[in-house]
């Protein structure tokens, strides 16, 4: 199944039913008077968060939603039936924004949390409502009011305890495949991972969710390399885990790589500065990489970040990383 984390939808709430213009006509009841009933209310459009869905795929390919209109009023003071509400099921972590203004309408972060995004029109009043001592036989009624119609943008931000951040091909997918049951695509070329992957990690009787975010490059906070689409998945994570590539093949200094990543996150959202952040120097199984490790560890720890030397391929250092994550999450 494709992972779709953004979709634009158009919603139309149901129109209200028209009021009825009717008079009581019954044998032996002269001048029965008006008895037109009110129209029913139109159905609302509601979004509901659910853990049973994990992508906005349905909304991408079915972007139009319309709820049921209210039925018209009838004689004998019969009110029309209200239209049924339309419920759109989205993944937990979905943000609903007004497509025109960009305003956040709702942020759905809990199971079964709901939000009404378009309200149905009210039903029109029947002529029985307009009867007065001076106007005893009104021959007019109200039409139903139209339901709200709006465009919305749905954005999915993953809910995870730990988010992996790093340059392309730094080893994020290899790490999550080693410590969890996730099996992302792994290959020796940049941008192998194009969509986020979630993995459930169990370590020493504790569980937590780890998210593998596609590679981030310099300028990501401005949209370079689809950075804005990828960075939003890190906003809800409790721990940010930087994966730094020690391999000489990158042509980058690991200290510079860490500095660039940290600046990109801070430029994207200043709130991330106060988030718990750990650093992993990956690919320590390569002889050339070990030579860079001591200097890089000293540089990063001097800035106040816990730093670990590890190899996602061999598993070296991963127990220490998981221990630190458990201490942070569970105290």
PANUBA-505203 format. One line per field, with one value per residue (C-alpha): residue in one letter; x, y, z. Coordinates in pm, 1 decimal. Example, Ala and Ser with C-alpha at 12.3 -4.5 7.8 and 13.67 -1.06 7.14 Angstrom:
residues 2
rest: (A,S) $
x: (1230.0,1367.0) $
y: (-450.0,-106.0) $
z: (780.0,714.0) $
***
This chain:
residues 331
rest: (X,X,X,X,X,X,X,X,X,X,X,X,X,X,X,X,X,X,X,X,X,X,X,X,X,X,X,X,X,X,X,X,X,X,X,X,X,X,X,X,X,X,X,X,X,X,X,X,X,X,X,X,X,X,X,X,X,X,X,X,X,X,X,X,X,X,X,X,X,X,X,X,X,X,X,X,X,X,X,X,X,X,X,X,X,X,X,X,X,X,X,X,X,X,X,X,X,X,X,X,X,X,X,X,X,X,X,X,X,X,X,X,X,X,X,X,X,X,X,X,X,X,X,X,X,X,X,X,X,X,X,X,X,X,X,X,X,X,X,X,X,X,X,X,X,X,X,X,X,X,X,X,X,X,X,X,X,X,X,X,X,X,X,X,X,X,X,X,X,X,X,X,X,X,X,X,X,X,X,X,X,X,X,X,X,X,X,X,X,X,X,X,X,X,X,X,X,X,X,X,X,X,X,X,X,X,X,X,X,X,X,X,X,X,X,X,X,X,X,X,X,X,X,X,X,X,X,X,X,X,X,X,X,X,X,X,X,X,X,X,X,X,X,X,X,X,X,X,X,X,X,X,X,X,X,X,X,X,X,X,X,X,X,X,X,X,X,X,X,X,X,X,X,X,X,X,X,X,X,X,X,X,X,X,X,X,X,X,X,X,X,X,X,X,X,X,X,X,X,X,X,X,X,X,X,X,X,X,X,X,X,X,X,X,X,X,X,X,X,X,X,X,X,X,X,X,X,X,X,X,X) $
x: (0.0,131.6,216.2,32.2,84.4,-90.0,-419.1,-657.9,-1031.6,-1354.7,-1643.8,-2009.3,-2239.1,-2602.8,-2857.5,-3150.8,-3492.9,-3756.7,-4048.4,-4394.3,-4691.7,-4998.9,-5344.6,-5546.5,-5830.8,-6050.8,-6421.7,-6612.3,-6310.7,-6378.0,-6095.5,-5841.0,-5556.6,-5195.5,-5016.8,-4698.5,-4399.2,-4036.4,-3761.0,-3491.3,-3135.9,-2861.6,-2592.1,-2252.9,-1915.0,-1695.6,-1335.2,-1244.2,-897.9,-839.6,-542.9,-695.0,-578.8,-220.3,-223.3,-431.3,-454.9,-836.6,-856.4,-600.1,-807.1,-1154.5,-1123.5,-1494.4,-1729.5,-2095.5,-2326.0,-2699.6,-2946.2,-3243.5,-3585.1,-3858.9,-4133.5,-4479.1,-4838.0,-4992.9,-4699.5,-4455.4,-4092.7,-3857.6,-3593.5,-3245.1,-2968.4,-2709.1,-2366.3,-2071.8,-1766.8,-1423.4,-1176.3,-815.4,-498.5,-418.6,-183.6,-371.2,-386.1,-684.1,-613.8,-831.3,-701.6,-765.7,-618.7,-388.0,-552.6,-545.9,-904.6,-828.5,-533.3,-638.4,-390.6,-605.9,-798.9,-1164.6,-1111.3,-1356.6,-1404.2,-1693.6,-1537.8,-1858.8,-2200.1,-2523.9,-2781.7,-3080.7,-3424.7,-3674.0,-3982.7,-4323.7,-4618.9,-4759.9,-4475.8,-4596.3,-4955.5,-5051.1,-5382.0,-5384.4,-5243.1,-5424.0,-5366.1,-5007.9,-4934.8,-4556.3,-4275.8,-3895.6,-3649.0,-3375.3,-3036.7,-2739.3,-2472.2,-2116.3,-1878.6,-1502.0,-1167.2,-931.9,-575.1,-503.8,-147.5,-32.0,236.6,358.0,321.3,642.4,856.7,1187.7,1255.4,1568.9,1721.2,2018.0,2154.6,2057.2,2227.1,2344.8,2209.2,1874.5,1682.0,1946.0,1922.3,1543.5,1545.8,1794.3,1611.9,1249.3,1027.1,1018.2,1163.9,1225.0,1401.8,1779.5,2028.1,2364.8,2244.8,2097.3,1724.1,1650.9,1383.6,1122.5,845.5,860.1,868.9,744.9,886.1,782.9,1087.3,1077.1,1372.5,1398.0,1022.1,951.5,798.7,838.6,777.6,1067.5,1020.7,1265.7,1241.8,1368.5,1706.4,1739.6,1983.7,2097.7,1812.8,1545.6,1360.7,1306.3,1171.7,1494.1,1472.0,1109.3,1243.5,921.8,725.2,981.7,1052.6,692.1,706.7,968.0,749.1,565.3,857.2,972.5,1336.3,1534.3,1807.5,2068.0,2238.1,2578.8,2772.3,3137.3,3217.6,3481.3,3274.0,3039.5,3308.6,3165.2,3312.6,3089.3,3108.3,2982.9,2710.8,2578.9,2588.5,2390.2,2123.9,2082.2,2045.4,1789.2,1568.4,1598.2,1520.6,1216.0,1073.7,1238.9,1035.7,1257.9,1552.0,1416.8,1344.4,1564.1,1832.7,2082.0,2357.8,2470.6,2794.4,2715.1,2926.0,3192.7,3256.4,3462.6,3832.1,3852.5,3547.7,3695.1,3970.6,3717.0,3512.3,3707.0,3736.3,3369.8,3248.5,3441.6,3297.4,2937.1,2954.1,3113.9,2789.8,2588.1,2455.7,2493.2,2689.3,2721.2,2952.5,2769.0,2728.1,2375.4,2512.1,2694.5,2480.0,2777.5,2663.6,2289.6,2224.6,2369.8,2151.7,1836.4,1921.3,1948.6,1618.2,1443.1,1589.9,1465.0,1117.0,1045.3,1272.0) $
y: (0.0,346.6,578.6,904.7,1176.6,1471.5,1511.6,1786.8,1722.8,1905.6,1857.9,1954.1,1929.9,1844.0,2114.5,2160.0,2039.6,2290.6,2374.6,2266.2,2487.2,2280.5,2315.7,2069.8,1948.6,1703.8,1632.0,1802.5,2020.2,2353.1,2601.8,2343.9,2592.2,2552.2,2225.9,2241.7,2082.5,2194.5,2059.8,1833.8,1944.4,1851.3,1607.1,1726.3,1620.1,1480.6,1360.9,1086.8,961.5,587.0,358.3,118.0,335.1,446.9,658.0,921.5,699.7,694.5,1073.0,1109.3,903.7,999.1,1372.3,1468.4,1413.7,1509.8,1430.3,1362.8,1647.3,1686.9,1577.4,1830.3,1892.1,1742.9,1811.2,1716.5,1897.2,1624.1,1734.2,1604.5,1353.6,1497.8,1392.0,1140.0,1267.4,1165.6,1041.7,1050.8,817.1,938.8,818.6,934.1,1231.5,1400.1,1779.2,1937.7,2277.2,2522.4,2508.8,2879.8,3035.4,2758.4,2782.7,2464.4,2350.7,2039.5,1831.2,1471.0,1303.5,1051.3,739.5,814.1,1190.6,1372.4,1717.8,1865.2,2037.0,2128.2,2178.0,2086.6,2352.0,2398.0,2300.5,2562.3,2636.1,2520.5,2755.2,2634.1,2826.9,3155.5,3140.7,3437.1,3572.4,3821.8,3591.0,3263.2,3108.5,3191.8,3066.5,3082.1,2871.5,2880.3,2698.7,2497.4,2660.2,2528.7,2324.0,2447.5,2367.4,2402.7,2276.1,2125.0,1999.3,1689.4,1643.7,1334.4,1378.8,1047.2,975.3,812.5,807.7,822.1,983.2,905.9,1206.0,1198.4,1258.1,1014.6,675.7,734.0,397.3,493.9,215.0,-40.0,63.7,44.4,-294.7,-425.2,-308.3,-349.3,-562.1,-294.0,-403.3,-92.0,-101.4,-90.6,-19.5,147.4,469.0,798.8,844.9,473.9,562.1,791.4,746.2,726.6,383.0,294.8,13.9,-118.6,-176.1,-398.3,-370.1,-487.3,-519.3,-177.8,-88.1,224.0,333.1,438.8,634.7,623.0,961.6,993.8,1160.0,1532.2,1757.4,2116.1,2356.9,2103.4,2359.7,2562.0,2262.2,2142.7,1770.0,1756.6,1852.3,2014.2,1695.6,1487.9,1725.2,1748.0,1383.6,1471.4,1731.8,1486.0,1262.4,1268.9,1189.5,1296.2,1049.8,1190.7,929.2,1055.8,869.6,812.8,656.0,841.7,777.1,1067.6,1330.6,1520.3,1590.6,1418.7,1729.6,1945.0,1690.8,1707.8,2088.5,2106.9,1865.2,2045.8,2383.1,2243.9,2117.4,2438.9,2649.5,2436.7,2451.9,2633.8,2411.9,2119.2,2283.2,2175.9,1819.0,1537.6,1472.1,1186.1,1134.8,807.0,787.9,504.1,262.2,213.0,-132.2,38.0,78.5,426.3,537.5,444.8,700.0,982.3,869.2,1009.7,1361.9,1367.3,1232.7,1503.8,1774.2,1660.3,1593.0,1933.4,2080.9,1886.0,1596.7,1231.1,1055.2,686.1,506.6,219.5,0.5,-71.3,-357.5,-548.1,-429.6,-278.0,-4.8,-59.6,-194.9,123.9,335.6,145.8,169.7,548.1,569.5,362.9,581.3,892.7,762.7,581.2,756.6) $
z: (0.0,-93.1,194.3,127.6,388.6,222.6,40.0,-61.5,-28.8,-104.9,135.6,97.7,396.3,331.3,254.5,486.7,371.0,266.7,490.7,375.9,295.3,377.7,533.1,731.9,514.1,700.5,695.8,973.5,1058.3,890.1,877.1,992.0,959.4,844.0,920.0,710.6,886.0,901.0,679.8,825.8,898.2,649.7,757.4,884.7,749.6,1027.5,1033.5,1282.2,1375.8,1380.0,1432.6,1180.2,889.5,835.4,522.0,340.8,34.2,29.6,43.8,-235.8,-481.1,-352.3,-279.0,-293.4,-0.3,31.1,319.5,293.1,263.5,496.9,377.1,308.9,560.6,503.9,593.4,927.1,1094.1,990.2,1014.8,747.5,848.8,911.1,675.5,792.7,890.5,672.4,866.6,699.6,872.1,878.1,1056.5,1406.2,1373.2,1086.8,1076.6,898.0,742.3,555.2,197.7,140.2,455.9,581.7,924.7,1132.4,1181.8,1384.9,1501.4,1553.8,1787.3,1974.7,1876.2,1787.0,1818.0,1591.1,1443.4,1247.1,944.0,757.0,915.4,744.5,665.3,893.0,768.7,657.7,865.7,748.6,720.7,1053.5,1217.3,1074.8,1196.0,1416.7,1547.1,1262.1,992.8,1052.7,709.9,597.5,251.4,270.2,413.3,424.9,200.6,368.4,415.1,217.1,392.7,423.0,136.3,177.2,56.9,313.0,314.1,520.5,646.0,829.5,1093.4,1227.6,1597.6,1715.9,2028.2,1839.5,1503.0,1300.0,1124.6,891.5,545.7,267.6,291.8,649.0,766.8,920.8,749.5,844.0,1209.2,1227.4,1053.9,1314.5,1628.0,1512.3,1291.5,1020.0,687.4,478.3,144.8,195.4,-82.6,-134.0,-298.0,-171.4,-115.6,-103.6,152.7,0.7,257.6,639.0,801.0,1148.7,1358.4,1700.0,1921.4,2230.6,2464.9,2826.1,2878.7,2726.5,2391.5,2182.6,1824.7,1601.8,1279.6,989.1,814.3,453.9,415.0,481.4,298.1,343.7,272.1,371.4,586.8,267.8,77.9,-85.4,-158.4,-39.5,301.5,424.6,359.3,548.6,836.9,953.2,1060.5,1322.3,1497.7,1723.4,1820.7,2181.5,2099.0,1792.7,1700.6,1462.6,1245.1,1129.9,861.8,954.2,617.8,411.9,98.4,176.8,128.4,428.4,767.2,1031.5,1251.2,965.0,886.5,1243.2,1241.8,917.6,1039.7,1370.6,1196.7,951.8,1233.7,1431.5,1123.2,1048.0,1401.4,1694.8,1929.8,1835.1,2013.7,2352.4,2241.7,2374.2,2111.0,2081.4,1824.5,1671.0,1471.8,1233.4,1025.7,1290.6,1140.2,867.0,963.8,810.6,1009.8,1348.3,1303.6,1284.3,1582.8,1885.1,1746.4,1639.1,1975.6,2161.1,1932.6,1979.0,2352.5,2402.5,2269.4,2526.1,2316.8,2423.9,2149.2,2063.5,1820.8,1652.9,1350.3,1229.2,1018.3,1293.6,1584.7,1769.6,2008.5,1958.5,2313.1,2462.5,2232.4,2326.2,2696.9,2670.4,2482.5,2751.7,3028.5,2851.6,2777.4,3100.7,3346.7) $
***
